[in-house]
């Protein structure tokens, strides 16, 4: 289990999936770990499938927080903003995290605020994620959300500084079509 989590956090996602199969005797860990990895890979239907395989009454508080953060991210991807907001609200009461799950939660909160056009709150949560963590997926996504939020808040200089940091810390992320398109449309000089 520890090896699968370590591989996940070090961005060896496919290898982490293989390692999680070795822990298949612990179904709760296996399905939650697969849901985490598929969420990181942006394969949300597969992530949801693994969440659906979990028995919620067998989850620890930390596992429930991870479950809820993943579920909220999937709901946001499906444009179900109100349901995602309610799901994130259940986490506030527990607020216990396993390593690697808190950046997912913060990014999901930032994305929720961004989708609700509350760019100040989106920026605050995105900043917490990319400043406090060096998560290969969620710090990069959060930093890009920070770029977008500052741009939409009409803080061009801040957006350009954040973009510079995004390019430096996550050079391959900047090449993603949606990111490159936003940059070329709004921040290209």
MIGU-995250 format. One line per 5 residues: number of its first residue (from 1); their letters; for each residue x, z, y of N, C-alpha, C, O. Coordinates in pm, whole numbers, plus 32768, in hexadecimal, padded with zeros to 4 digits. Layout:
N
NUM) A) X:Z:Y:X:Z:Y:X:Z:Y:X:Z:Y  ...
This chain:
189
1) XXXXX) 8053:8000:7F89:8000:8000:8000:8057:8000:807E:803F:7FB4:80DB  80BC:8057:807D:8114:805F:80F2:815D:7FDB:810A:816F:7FB1:817C  8185:7F9A:809E:81CC:7F1B:80AB:8170:7EB1:80E7:8199:7E65:813F  80F5:7EAC:80B9:8096:7E4B:80EE:807E:7E61:8184:807A:7E01:81D0  806F:7EDF:81AD:805A:7EFD:823C:80D5:7EDA:828D:80CA:7EA0:82F9
6) XXXXX) 814C:7EFB:825A:81C8:7EDB:82A1:81D7:7E45:82B2:81FA:7E15:831E  81BD:7DFA:8249:81C5:7D68:8252:8161:7D32:82B7:8180:7CD5:8302  80EB:7D6B:82BA:8086:7D42:831C:80B8:7D59:83A9:80B1:7D00:83FE  80EC:7DD0:83C2:8117:7DF4:8449:8193:7DA8:8475:81AD:7D99:84EC  81E1:7D76:8414:8257:7D26:8434:8239:7C90:8436:8293:7C3E:843F
11) XXXXX) 81B8:7C6F:842C:8188:7BE5:8439:81A6:7B8E:83BF:81B4:7B14:83CC  81B1:7BCB:834B:81BC:7B81:82CD:8133:7B89:828A:8121:7BCD:8224  80D3:7B43:82C4:8048:7B57:829E:8028:7B23:8213:7FE4:7B67:81C5  8059:7AAE:81F2:803D:7A78:816C:807E:7AD0:8100:8042:7AE8:8097  80F7:7AFE:811A:813C:7B56:80BB:80F3:7BDB:80B1:80ED:7C17:8046
16) XXXXX) 80BD:7C09:811F:8071:7C86:811F:7FF4:7C79:80C8:7FCE:7CD8:8082  7FB5:7C05:80CC:7F41:7BEE:8075:7F67:7BFA:7FE2:7F1F:7C37:7F93  7FD9:7BC0:7FBF:8009:7BC7:7F35:8025:7C59:7F0F:8000:7C86:7EA2  8067:7CA1:7F69:8088:7D2D:7F4D:800A:7D82:7F41:8006:7DE1:7EF2  7FA4:7D61:7F8E:7F27:7DB0:7F85:7EE3:7D9C:7EFD:7E9D:7DF4:7ECD
21) XXXXX) 7EF9:7D28:7EC1:7EC1:7D11:7E3B:7EFE:7D70:7DD4:7EBE:7D92:7D70  7F79:7D9B:7DEC:7FB8:7DFB:7D92:7F75:7E84:7D99:7F7B:7ED3:7D3B  7F34:7E9D:7E0B:7EEC:7F1D:7E1C:7E58:7F0C:7DFF:7E05:7F5B:7E2C  7E36:7EA4:7DB5:7DAB:7E83:7D9A:7D61:7EF1:7D4E:7CE6:7EF1:7D4B  7DAA:7F4D:7D11:7D66:7FBC:7CCC:7D20:8019:7D30:7CC4:8061:7D0B
26) XXXXX) 7D4D:8018:7DAE:7D0B:8064:7E18:7CB7:7FFF:7E69:7CE8:7FC3:7EC8  7C3A:7FEE:7E41:7BE3:7F88:7E7C:7BD0:7F9B:7F13:7BCB:7F3A:7F5E  7BC6:8018:7F3E:7BB2:8031:7FCD:7C29:7FFC:801C:7C17:7FB4:807E  7CA1:8021:7FF2:7D18:7FEE:8038:7D1C:7F56:8031:7D32:7F13:8096  7D07:7F20:7FBB:7D14:7E90:7FA6:7CB7:7E41:8002:7CE4:7DE6:8047
31) XXXXX) 7C36:7E62:8004:7BD7:7E16:8054:7BEF:7E29:80E9:7BE2:7DCA:8136  7C10:7EA3:8113:7C2B:7EBC:81A0:7CAB:7E74:81CC:7CB0:7E3A:8238  7D11:7E77:8178:7D8E:7E33:819A:7D79:7D9C:81A3:7DAD:7D5B:81FE  7D2F:7D64:8146:7D11:7CD4:814C:7CC2:7CB3:81CA:7CDB:7C4D:820A  7C63:7D09:81EE:7C15:7CF3:8269:7C71:7CF5:82E4:7C62:7CA3:833E
36) XXXXX) 7CCF:7D53:82E6:7D30:7D5A:8355:7D80:7CD8:8360:7D8B:7C9C:83CB  7DB7:7CAF:82F0:7E0F:7C3A:82F0:7DC2:7BBD:8318:7DF1:7B6E:836A  7D4B:7BAA:82E0:7CFC:7B34:8305:7CD3:7B38:8398:7CC9:7ACF:83D7  7CBB:7BAF:83CE:7C9E:7BB9:845E:7D18:7B8E:84AF:7D0A:7B48:8513  7D8D:7BB8:8485:7E08:7B8F:84CA:7E1D:7AF8:84C1:7E4F:7ABB:851F
41) XXXXX) 7DF5:7ABE:8451:7E03:7A2D:843E:7D90:79DF:847E:7D8D:7964:8477  7D33:7A26:84BB:7CBC:79ED:84F9:7C65:79A3:8494:7C23:7940:84B4  7C68:79D5:841A:7C10:79A2:83B0:7B9E:7A07:83A1:7B99:7A56:8343  7B44:7A02:8401:7ADD:7A69:840C:7A77:7A6A:8399:7A4D:7AD6:8370  7A4E:79F7:8364:79F1:79FF:82F1:7A2F:7A48:8279:79EC:7A97:8237
46) XXXXX) 7AB0:7A2F:825C:7AF3:7A75:81EF:7B01:7B09:820E:7AF4:7B5E:81B6  7B1C:7B27:828C:7B26:7BB3:82B5:7AA0:7BFA:829F:7A9C:7C69:8269  7A34:7BBA:82C9:79AF:7BF4:82B9:798C:7C07:8226:7950:7C6B:81FF  79B2:7BA6:81D5:7999:7BAE:8145:79D9:7C2C:810A:799D:7C70:80B7  7A53:7C4A:8135:7A97:7CC2:8103:7A58:7D41:813B:7A4E:7DA5:80F4
51) XXXXX) 7A2E:7D3E:81B9:79E8:7DB2:81F0:7967:7DCD:81A2:7945:7E40:8187  7921:7D63:817F:78A4:7D71:8135:78B9:7DAD:80AB:785C:7DE5:8070  7932:7DA3:8076:7950:7DD9:7FF1:796F:7E6E:7FF3:7979:7EAD:7F89  797D:7EA7:8069:799E:7F36:8075:7923:7F8E:8068:78B5:7F68:8091  7937:8002:802E:78CF:8069:802A:78EA:80C7:80A0:7949:8116:809C
56) XXXXX) 7898:80BF:8106:78B1:8109:8182:78BA:819F:816D:7906:81E2:81B2  786F:81D4:810E:7871:8265:80F7:78F4:8293:80B8:790C:830C:80AF  7948:8236:808C:79CA:825A:8052:7A3D:824D:80B5:7AB0:8268:8092  7A20:8223:812F:7A89:8210:8193:7AAD:8294:81D6:7A56:82E3:81F8  7B2E:82AA:81EA:7B5A:831B:823C:7B38:82FB:82CD:7B11:828A:82ED
61) XXXXX) 7B46:835C:8326:7B2D:8344:83B4:7B88:82D6:83EA:7B5B:827F:8435  7C07:82D8:83C4:7C65:8272:83F2:7C3F:81E9:83BC:7C45:8185:8405  7C17:81E3:8340:7BEE:8163:8306:7B6D:8131:8348:7B5C:80B9:835C  7B13:818D:8369:7A96:8166:83AB:7AB3:812C:8435:7A72:80CC:845F  7B12:8166:847C:7B37:8130:84FF:7B6E:80A2:84F1:7B4A:8049:853F
66) XXXXX) 7BC3:808C:848F:7BFA:8006:8477:7B89:7FA6:8453:7B80:7F38:848B  7B32:7FCF:83F7:7AC0:7F7F:83CE:7A6E:7F55:8449:7A4E:7EE0:845A  7A4C:7FB7:849E:79F7:7F9D:8511:7A3B:7F42:8577:79FA:7EEC:85B2  7ABD:7F54:858C:7B05:7EFE:85EA:7B07:7E6E:85B9:7AF4:7E11:8607  7B1E:7E5B:8538:7B1D:7DD4:84FE:7A91:7D98:8508:7A81:7D24:852F
71) XXXXX) 7A2D:7DE8:84E6:79A3:7DB6:84EC:797F:7D8D:857B:793F:7D26:858F  79A6:7DDD:85DD:7989:7DBD:8669:79CE:7D3A:8693:7993:7CE9:86DA  7A49:7D27:8667:7A91:7CAB:8687:7A48:7C32:864B:7A3B:7BCB:868D  7A1A:7C40:85D0:79CF:7BD3:8590:794E:7BB8:85DC:792A:7B45:85F3  7908:7C22:8604:788D:7C12:8651:78A7:7BCB:86D5:7858:7B75:86FE
76) XXXXX) 7913:7BED:8719:7936:7BA8:8796:7952:7B15:877D:792A:7ABF:87CB  7997:7AF9:8710:79B3:7A6E:86ED:7931:7A20:86D6:792B:79A8:86F0  78CA:7A66:86A6:7847:7A28:868F:77ED:7A31:870B:7776:7A12:8704  7826:7A5B:877C:77DD:7A68:87FB:776F:7AD2:87F6:770E:7AC9:8841  777B:7B35:879F:7719:7BA1:8795:774E:7C19:87E3:7778:7C7E:87AA
81) XXXXX) 774B:7C0C:8865:778C:7C6B:88BF:774A:7CF5:88B9:7790:7D5A:88B4  76C5:7CF9:88B9:7680:7D7C:88B7:769E:7DC8:8837:76B7:7E41:883B  769B:7D83:87C5:76B9:7DC5:8746:774A:7DF5:8743:7767:7E61:8710  77A4:7DA4:8778:7832:7DCB:877D:7844:7E48:87D2:7890:7EA1:87AF  77FE:7E4E:8841:7806:7EC1:889A:77D5:7F40:8854:7813:7FAA:885F
86) XXXXX) 7767:7F35:880C:7734:7FA8:87C0:7796:7FD3:8754:77AC:804A:873F  77D1:7F72:8711:7832:7F91:86A7:78AB:7FD8:86E0:78DB:8039:86A5  78DE:7FA8:8751:7950:7FEB:8791:792A:8077:87BF:797E:80D2:87BF  78AD:808A:87E6:787F:810D:8811:7885:8176:87A4:789A:81EC:87C0  7873:814B:8726:7879:81AB:86B8:7906:81E1:86A4:7919:824F:8672
91) XXXXX) 7969:8193:86CC:79F4:81BB:86B9:7A1B:822E:8718:7A6A:8284:86F3  79E3:822D:8791:7A07:8291:87F6:79F7:831F:87C2:7A44:8378:87E7  7994:8334:876D:7978:83BB:873B:79E1:83E9:86D7:79F7:8462:86C7  7A23:838B:8695:7A83:83AE:862B:7B12:83A3:8660:7B5D:8404:865C  7B35:832D:8690:7BB7:8312:86D2:7C2F:8344:8682:7C82:838F:86B5
96) XXXXX) 7C39:8319:8604:7CAD:8338:85B0:7CE0:82B4:8578:7C92:8261:854A  7D63:82A1:857D:7D9A:821C:855F:7E0E:8220:84FD:7E61:827B:84FE  7E11:81BB:84A9:7E85:81A1:8455:7EE2:8145:84A4:7EB4:80FD:84FC  7F64:8145:8486:7FC1:80EE:84CF:7F92:805D:84CB:7F6A:8029:8463  7F98:801D:853F:7F76:7F90:8549:7EE4:7F74:8569:7EC3:7F04:8590
101) XXXXX) 7E8D:7FD7:855A:7DFF:7FBF:8573:7DD7:7FD5:8605:7D78:7F99:8635  7E20:802B:864C:7DFC:8047:86D7:7E0F:7FCD:8731:7DBB:7FB6:8788  7E7A:7F7B:8720:7E84:7F01:8773:7E0D:7EA2:875D:7DDF:7E62:87BB  7DDD:7E9A:86E2:7D67:7E48:86C4:7CEF:7E7B:8713:7CA6:7E2D:8750  7CDC:7EFE:8712:7C6D:7F3C:875A:7C77:7F21:87F0:7C16:7EF8:882F
106) XXXXX) 7CED:7F39:882A:7CFE:7F24:88BA:7CE8:7E92:88E1:7CA9:7E74:8946  7D1D:7E38:888F:7D07:7DA9:88AA:7C72:7D88:88A3:7C3E:7D40:88F8  7C2E:7DBC:8840:7B9F:7DA1:8830:7B51:7DD6:88A7:7AF5:7D94:88D8  7B76:7E4D:88D7:7B36:7E84:894F:7B50:7E2A:89C7:7AF6:7E0F:8A16  7BCC:7DFC:89D5:7BEE:7DA3:8A45:7B9C:7D22:8A3D:7B68:7CF2:8AA2
111) XXXXX) 7B92:7CEC:89C6:7B47:7C6F:89B3:7AB2:7C83:89D4:7A73:7C2D:8A10  7A7B:7CF6:89AB:79F0:7D15:89CA:79DA:7D18:8A62:797D:7CDA:8A94  7A30:7D5E:8AAA:7A24:7D65:8B3C:7A36:7CDB:8B7B:79F0:7CB8:8BDA  7A92:7C8E:8B46:7AA9:7C06:8B79:7A2C:7BB1:8B65:7A02:7B69:8BC0  79F1:7BB8:8AF0:797A:7B69:8AD3:7903:7B96:8B29:78A9:7B48:8B45
116) XXXXX) 7904:7C14:8B51:789D:7C49:8BAC:78C0:7C31:8C3F:787A:7C60:8C99  792D:7BE9:8C56:795D:7BC7:8CDD:7984:7C41:8D2F:7981:7C3E:8DAA  79AA:7CAD:8CEB:79DE:7D24:8D2E:7A77:7D1A:8D23:7AB5:7D5B:8CCF  7AB1:7CC9:8D79:7B3E:7CA6:8D6D:7B9B:7D1A:8D8C:7C0A:7D20:8D57  7B70:7D78:8DE2:7BC2:7DEF:8DFD:7BD4:7E42:8D7E:7C43:7E6B:8D5D
121) XXXXX) 7B65:7E5D:8D36:7B6E:7EAA:8CBB:7BB6:7E5C:8C4D:7C01:7E96:8BFE  7BA0:7DDA:8C4A:7BE7:7D86:8BE8:7C7D:7D91:8C00:7CCB:7DA1:8BA2  7CA5:7D89:8C7D:7D33:7D92:8CA0:7D6C:7E1A:8C7A:7DDA:7E22:8C44  7D22:7E84:8C96:7D51:7F0C:8C75:7D6C:7F1A:8BDE:7DD5:7F4C:8BB7  7D0D:7EEF:8B8B:7D1F:7EFB:8AFA:7D89:7E9B:8AC6:7DD5:7EBD:8A6C
126) XXXXX) 7D8D:7E24:8AFD:7DF3:7DC3:8AD4:7E7E:7DF8:8AF6:7EDB:7DED:8AA6  7E8B:7E31:8B6C:7F0D:7E69:8B96:7F3A:7ED7:8B36:7FAF:7EDC:8B0F  7EDF:7F2E:8B11:7F03:7F9B:8AB3:7F38:7F62:8A31:7F97:7F96:89F7  7EFB:7EF7:8A03:7F22:7EBD:8983:7FAD:7E7F:8989:8002:7EA0:8937  7FC3:7E26:89E9:8043:7DE0:89E7:80B6:7E34:8A1C:812A:7E18:89FC
131) XXXXX) 8099:7E9A:8A6C:8104:7EF1:8A9E:812C:7F58:8A34:81A3:7F70:8A1E  80CA:7F95:89F3:80E6:8000:8994:8111:7FD0:8909:8153:8019:88BF  80EC:7F55:88E7:8105:7F25:885F:814D:7E9F:8862:8143:7E53:88C2  8195:7E84:87F7:81D3:7E02:87E6:8198:7DC2:8768:81DF:7D9A:870C  8115:7DB8:8769:80CB:7D80:86F9:80CB:7CE8:8706:80A3:7CB3:876E
136) XXXXX) 80F7:7CA3:869E:8108:7C12:86A6:8088:7BC8:86C9:808D:7B64:8710  8016:7BF6:8699:7F99:7BB1:86B7:7F52:7BEF:8730:7F35:7BA9:8791  7F37:7C70:872A:7EDF:7CAA:878D:7F22:7CC5:8814:7EDE:7CC5:887A  7FA4:7CDA:8816:7FE9:7CE6:8897:7FEF:7C5E:88DC:7FDD:7C55:8955  8007:7BF5:888F:800B:7B6D:88C9:7F81:7B48:8900:7F75:7B17:8970
141) XXXXX) 7F1A:7B60:88B1:7E91:7B40:88DD:7E6C:7B92:8958:7E2B:7B60:89B4  7E95:7C11:8959:7E76:7C68:89CA:7EBF:7C3C:8A47:7E86:7C3D:8AB5  7F3A:7C15:8A38:7F86:7BE6:8AAC:7F46:7B67:8AE5:7F40:7B56:8B5E  7F18:7B0F:8A8E:7ED2:7A98:8ABD:7E4E:7ABD:8B02:7E2A:7A80:8B67  7E06:7B1F:8ACB:7D8C:7B4E:8B0E:7DAD:7B88:8B98:7D60:7B77:8BF6
146) XXXXX) 7E1E:7BCB:8BA2:7E49:7C01:8C23:7E65:7B8F:8C86:7E40:7B98:8CFB  7EA5:7B25:8C57:7EBE:7AAF:8CAB:7E39:7A76:8CDC:7E28:7A5F:8D54  7DDD:7A61:8C81:7D5B:7A29:8CA5:7D0F:7A84:8D05:7CD3:7A56:8D66  7D12:7B06:8CEA:7CC8:7B65:8D3E:7D00:7B67:8DCC:7CB5:7B62:8E2D  7D85:7B6E:8DD8:7DBF:7B70:8E60:7DA3:7AED:8EA8:7D8B:7AED:8F21
151) XXXXX) 7DA4:7A7F:8E61:7D84:79FE:8E9E:7CF4:7A01:8ED2:7CD9:79D9:8F44  7C96:7A30:8E7F:7C09:7A34:8EA6:7BED:7A9C:8F12:7B89:7A93:8F59  7C45:7AFF:8F1D:7C3B:7B61:8F8A:7C7E:7B2C:900A:7C88:7B72:906E  7CAB:7AAF:9002:7CED:7A6A:9073:7D6F:7AAE:909C:7D91:7AB5:9112  7DB6:7AE1:9038:7E3A:7B1F:904E:7EA2:7AC1:9012:7EE0:7ADE:8FAC
156) XXXXX) 7EB4:7A51:9055:7F09:79E4:9025:7F98:7A11:9008:7FD0:79EE:8FA1  7FD3:7A5E:9063:805E:7A8B:904E:806B:7AE1:8FD0:80C9:7AD2:8F83  800B:7B3B:8FBC:800C:7B8E:8F43:7FFA:7B38:8EC6:803B:7B4F:8E61  7FA1:7AD7:8ECF:7F8A:7A7E:8E5C:800A:7A33:8E39:802A:7A23:8DC3  8052:7A06:8E9D:80CF:79BD:8E85:813B:7A17:8E49:8186:79ED:8DF2
161) XXXXX) 8142:7A95:8E79:81A2:7AF4:8E40:8181:7B12:8DAD:81DA:7B16:8D58  8102:7B26:8D91:80D8:7B42:8D07:80EF:7AC8:8CAE:8115:7AD6:8C39  80D8:7A52:8CE4:80F2:79D8:8C97:8187:79CD:8C75:81AB:79A5:8C07  81DA:79F0:8CD4:826B:79ED:8CBC:828F:7A4C:8C49:82E0:7A2B:8BF3  8253:7AC4:8C4A:826C:7B24:8BDF:8236:7AF1:8B59:8276:7B02:8AF2
166) XXXXX) 81C0:7AB3:8B5C:8186:7A7B:8AE1:81E3:7A11:8AA6:81FB:7A0F:8A2D  8218:79BA:8AFA:8273:7951:8ACC:82F3:798D:8A92:832A:7959:8A30  8322:79F9:8ACE:839E:7A38:8AA0:8388:7A84:8A1D:83D7:7A76:89BF  831F:7AD3:8A15:8309:7B28:899F:82CB:7ADF:8928:82EA:7AFC:88B5  8275:7A7F:8946:822B:7A3B:88DC:822C:79A3:88F2:81C4:7967:890B
171) XXXXX) 82A3:7966:88E8:82AE:78D7:8909:8258:787B:88B1:8229:7814:88E0  8244:789E:8835:81F1:7847:87E0:815D:7856:8801:8110:77F7:87F0  8134:78CA:8830:80A8:78DF:8854:8080:7885:88C8:800F:7854:88CD  80DA:786F:8924:80BE:781D:899A:80A1:778C:8972:8061:7742:89BE  80CF:7764:88FD:80BB:76DA:88CF:8033:76C4:888B:800F:7653:886C
176) XXXXX) 7FE9:772F:8876:7F64:7720:883A:7F0F:76CA:8898:7F16:76DB:8912  7EBE:7670:8861:7E73:7612:88B7:7E1E:7654:8924:7E21:7627:8997  7DD4:76BE:8903:7D80:76FE:8969:7DD4:773F:89D7:7DAD:773E:8A4B  7E45:7776:89B2:7E9E:77B6:8A14:7EE1:774D:8A6B:7EE1:7757:8AE6  7F1A:76E8:8A2B:7F5E:767D:8A74:7EFD:7636:8AD3:7F21:7612:8B42
181) XXXXX) 7E81:7623:8AA5:7E1C:75E1:8AF8:7DFC:7635:8B73:7DF4:7600:8BE2  7DE9:76B8:8B60:7DCC:7711:8BD1:7E3F:770E:8C36:7E29:7705:8CAF  7EB8:7715:8C04:7F2D:7716:8C5B:7F36:7694:8CAA:7F47:7696:8D23  7F2A:7623:8C64:7F38:75A2:8CA8:7ECA:758C:8D0F:7EE3:754D:8D76  7E52:75BF:8CF7:7DE4:75AF:8D54:7DEF:760B:8DCC:7DCC:75E5:8E3C
186) XXXX) 7E1F:7685:8DB6:7E13:76EC:8E1D:7E96:7721:8E56:7E99:774F:8EC8  7F02:771A:8E0A:7F7D:775B:8E38:7FF7:76FF:8E38:8066:772C:8E53  7FE3:7681:8E1B:8055:7625:8E1A:807B:7606:8EAB:8026:75EE:8F00  80FE:7607:8EC1:812E:75EA:8F4A:8164:755E:8F52:8190:7533:8FBC
